[in-house]
Amino acid sequence: MADLIVRTKRLNNEFDPLFAVVPDARARAEKHVSGSIESPDKLLLVAAEGSKVVGVLRAEMRERIFYEPHMEGFVTDFYILPEYRRKALGNEMIQKAATELKKMGAQIIVADVPAQNEIANRFYIKRGFRSLSNLVGKSP
């Protein structure tokens, strides 16, 4: 699972250098995953073929203190190995995540995607998501 999360972060770096991956990303990803397993406000979905992990989705509940709907399920990490894409697995995982996040109290589901990742943006739009904000950044 941690390896797939690191692959997601490295892919993000291909879209923009402000997503430079830290040297200890694997260790951080392991901590990120293990902290998600027992947490009641985090969701971790894993797709496997036998003992091989082929997809991972991590989300967390967040409070939107100034907005309605008030509670959001926020997809922070989502990665499927390339050879398992375009076979409905991504759709199944995002649908399962939406179902589970709704059970956890989510009134809206959002996902964090680099602006330049056209494939990911199209994936979400095709499933009914729409752009809600535009995060901008620059090096100081």
VENBELCOR-V587788 format. One line per field, one symbol per residue. ss: DSSP state (~ for helix, > for strand, _ for the rest). phi: phi as a letter, one per 30 degrees, with the letter a starting at -180 (. if undefined). psi: psi as a letter, one per 30 degrees, with the letter a starting at -180 (. if undefined). A space follows every 50 residues. Layout:
ss->???
phi->???
psi->???
This chain:
ss->_~~~~~~~~~~~~~~_~~~_____~~~~~~~~~~~~~____>>>>>>>>_ _>>>>>>>>>>>>_______>>>>>>>>>>_~~~____~~~~~~~~~~~~ ~~~____>>>>______~~~~~~~~~______________
phi->.ddddddddddedddaddcdddeceddddddedddddcddcbbbcbcbbi ccdcabbbbbdbccdcbcedcbccdcbabbeedcdibidddddddddddd ddddjdcbcbbcbeedddddddedddcjdbdcabdcaadd
psi->eeeeeeeeeeeefffkffhkkleheeeeeeeeeeffefkfglkjkkkljb gkkflkkkllkkkifflkkekkjjjfkjkkkefglhgfeeeeeeeeeeee eeefgkfkklkjkkefieeeeeeeefggllkfljklllk.
